[in-house]
Amino acid sequence: MVVQDTGFTDTLPTGDGLFAVSTVEEAAEAIRAIRLDYRRHAAAARSIASEHFSSATVLKRMLAHAGVH
């Protein structure tokens, strides 16, 4: 994934599967890197999505934030 850097790098891993970019040049470089080893980056992106955005993970965080255990 290549996305605009909005500060998410404080909580999500980047570099393999997820690239935070601020310029068109950075985006182009990230796309080139992904194209050179698509399988690795696809697997890493899938892993990030599963670890950080699964419904179980998100719901657990939401309930903890709301004070419900």
C-alpha positions as CSV (number, residue, x, y, z in Angstrom):
1,M,0.0,0.0,0.0
2,V,1.2,3.5,-0.8
3,V,-0.6,6.2,1.1
4,Q,-0.1,9.8,2.1
5,D,1.8,10.2,5.4
6,T,-0.7,11.6,7.8
7,G,1.1,10.5,10.9
8,F,0.0,6.9,10.9
9,T,3.6,5.9,11.0
10,D,3.6,6.4,14.8
11,T,1.4,3.3,15.1
12,L,1.8,1.2,12.0
13,P,4.9,-0.5,10.6
14,T,6.1,0.8,7.3
15,G,8.6,-0.2,4.7
16,D,7.4,-3.7,3.8
17,G,3.9,-3.7,2.5
18,L,3.0,-0.2,3.6
19,F,4.7,3.0,2.4
20,A,4.0,6.5,3.8
21,V,4.8,9.1,1.3
22,S,4.7,12.9,1.2
23,T,5.7,13.6,-2.4
24,V,4.9,12.3,-5.9
25,E,8.6,11.2,-6.1
26,E,8.3,9.2,-2.9
27,A,5.1,7.6,-4.2
28,A,6.9,6.6,-7.5
29,E,9.8,5.2,-5.6
30,A,7.5,3.2,-3.3
31,I,5.6,1.8,-6.4
32,R,8.9,0.8,-8.0
33,A,10.0,-1.0,-4.8
34,I,6.7,-2.9,-4.7
35,R,6.9,-3.9,-8.3
36,L,10.4,-5.3,-7.7
37,D,9.2,-7.7,-5.1
38,Y,5.4,-7.7,-5.3
39,R,4.9,-11.0,-3.4
40,R,6.8,-9.9,-0.4
41,H,5.0,-6.6,-0.2
42,A,1.6,-8.1,-0.8
43,A,2.2,-10.6,2.0
44,A,3.5,-7.8,4.4
45,A,0.4,-5.7,3.5
46,R,-1.9,-8.6,4.3
47,S,-0.1,-9.2,7.6
48,I,-0.4,-5.5,8.6
49,A,-4.1,-5.5,7.7
50,S,-4.8,-8.7,9.6
51,E,-2.8,-7.6,12.7
52,H,-4.1,-4.0,13.0
53,F,-7.5,-3.9,11.2
54,S,-9.2,-7.2,11.9
55,S,-12.6,-6.8,13.5
56,A,-11.5,-8.6,16.7
57,T,-8.5,-6.2,17.1
58,V,-10.5,-3.1,16.4
59,L,-13.4,-4.0,18.5
60,K,-11.1,-4.9,21.4
61,R,-9.5,-1.5,21.2
62,M,-12.8,0.3,21.0
63,L,-14.2,-1.5,24.0
64,A,-11.1,-0.8,26.0
65,H,-11.2,2.8,25.1
66,A,-14.8,3.0,26.2
67,G,-13.9,1.4,29.5
68,V,-15.8,-1.9,28.7
69,H,-13.8,-5.0,29.4
